Amino acid sequence: MSGGTDNHLLLVDLRPKEINGKHAQEVLDRAGITVNKNAIPFDTYPIFKPGGIRVGTPAVTTRGMKEEEMLEIADLVSEALQNRNDQLALERVRAKVCDLTRRFPLPS
């Protein structure tokens, strides 16, 4: 949203994809990806169904993930949202998420 990395959060405007943040959060949760619905600057969507999602990077950097994995995560988010009405596709994304997190376990 800001065009840069101002902090450890990414704010994604979903309005061009015609999906609200609440629905995206629910879809991504089914795919094993945790995000939060979030209003975006100049949001035209209602407060309980905002136009964006917030993605935090500490959850992945703590596991040792870097830029390459962030690109993979972005692809998984896109795949899940594009197939939001296809439960089998969401299960395939979830399997890919499990594979990624197995490669980068939580520190003990």
JOTAVEN-V500104 format. One record per run of one state. SS is the DSSP state (h for helix, s for strand, l for the rest). FROM is the first residue (numbers start at 1). LEN is the number of residues. If there is no record, write none. Layout:
{{SS | FROM | LEN} {SS | FROM | LEN}}
This chain:
{{l | 1 | 8} {s | 9 | 5} {l | 14 | 1} {h | 15 | 3} {l | 18 | 3} {h | 21 | 10} {l | 31 | 5} {s | 36 | 3} {l | 39 | 8} {h | 47 | 3} {l | 50 | 2} {s | 52 | 5} {l | 57 | 1} {h | 58 | 4} {l | 62 | 5} {h | 67 | 16} {l | 83 | 4} {h | 87 | 17} {l | 104 | 5}}
